[in-house]
């Protein structure tokens, strides 16, 4: 799978609205064939930073970045952020989350 992690530094005046501002993009991406997950989290240390963790089957990422909803997000979202988002993008085996054995429950 292609595993992607993106840090978004949102302008303070939009930070509380970020989930709503990205809702259409998020929902459309989650319905894409080949999308494995697309999850936002808010930093506990910086309330203006959101982290997006997403994954696609190996051949599905290109369809994602050429989709109409991705192009719309490219046009719309930059106005709400302070700087260009930071990204890590890696190809890894598997297509799911593994259990953290060191903290096994039950």
HUMO-V418079 format. One record per residue. N is the residue number from 1. RES is the residue in three letters. PSI is psi in whole degrees, -180 to 180 (NA if undefined). NEAR is the number of other C-alpha atoms within 8 Angstrom. Layout:
BEGIN
N:RES:PSI:NEAR
N:RES:PSI:NEAR
END
This chain:
BEGIN
1:UNK:159:11
2:UNK:118:12
3:UNK:127:12
4:UNK:135:12
5:UNK:126:11
6:UNK:131:11
7:UNK:123:11
8:UNK:119:13
9:UNK:102:11
10:UNK:142:13
11:UNK:138:10
12:UNK:-37:7
13:UNK:-11:5
14:UNK:-5:9
15:UNK:-41:11
16:UNK:-16:7
17:UNK:-5:7
18:UNK:-43:9
19:UNK:-42:7
20:UNK:-39:7
21:UNK:-28:8
22:UNK:4:10
23:UNK:-48:8
24:UNK:-46:9
25:UNK:-45:10
26:UNK:-50:9
27:UNK:-41:8
28:UNK:-41:9
29:UNK:-41:11
30:UNK:-22:10
31:UNK:-5:7
32:UNK:141:8
33:UNK:131:5
34:UNK:-8:9
35:UNK:127:14
36:UNK:-40:11
37:UNK:158:9
38:UNK:94:12
39:UNK:129:7
40:UNK:145:8
41:UNK:150:7
42:UNK:135:10
43:UNK:138:10
44:UNK:-16:5
45:UNK:-28:4
46:UNK:103:7
47:UNK:-8:9
48:UNK:2:11
49:UNK:131:12
50:UNK:146:13
51:UNK:129:12
52:UNK:123:13
53:UNK:123:12
54:UNK:156:12
55:UNK:148:12
56:UNK:150:14
57:UNK:152:12
58:UNK:-40:8
59:UNK:8:7
60:UNK:-15:11
61:UNK:-35:11
62:UNK:-41:7
63:UNK:-34:7
64:UNK:-52:10
65:UNK:-10:8
66:UNK:3:8
67:UNK:157:8
68:UNK:-40:6
69:UNK:-30:10
70:UNK:-45:11
71:UNK:-38:10
72:UNK:-43:8
73:UNK:-39:10
74:UNK:-36:8
75:UNK:-37:7
76:UNK:-44:7
77:UNK:-31:10
78:UNK:-28:8
79:UNK:-18:5
80:UNK:-4:8
81:UNK:155:11
82:UNK:-36:7
83:UNK:170:6
84:UNK:128:7
85:UNK:151:8
86:UNK:142:7
87:UNK:147:8
88:UNK:134:7
89:UNK:116:8
90:UNK:150:7
91:UNK:128:8
92:UNK:159:7
93:UNK:156:5
94:UNK:176:5
95:UNK:27:7
96:UNK:173:5
97:UNK:139:4
98:UNK:159:4
99:UNK:144:5
100:UNK:92:6
101:UNK:-30:5
102:UNK:-15:4
103:UNK:38:5
104:UNK:134:7
105:UNK:136:3
106:UNK:NA:2
END
